């Protein structure tokens, strides 16, 4: 698991996927989400706009990232 630091109190899932380098662009994120390949805190998430806060964990394949704030 690795940590991804955000500047604000929250970040949208699509933005986090890009920030963490898990996808290159929004269309790729949308496709992965629609296919049910992304989990947030252990549950499949299909909404690109899902708001994430500190401590949330996102899983895509073998990659696990945790949201942290500074």
Secondary structure, DSSP 8 states (H G I E B T S, - for coil): -EEEEESSSEEEHHHHHHHTTS-SSHHHHHHHHHTT-EEETTEE---TT-EEETT-EEEETTEEEEEEE-
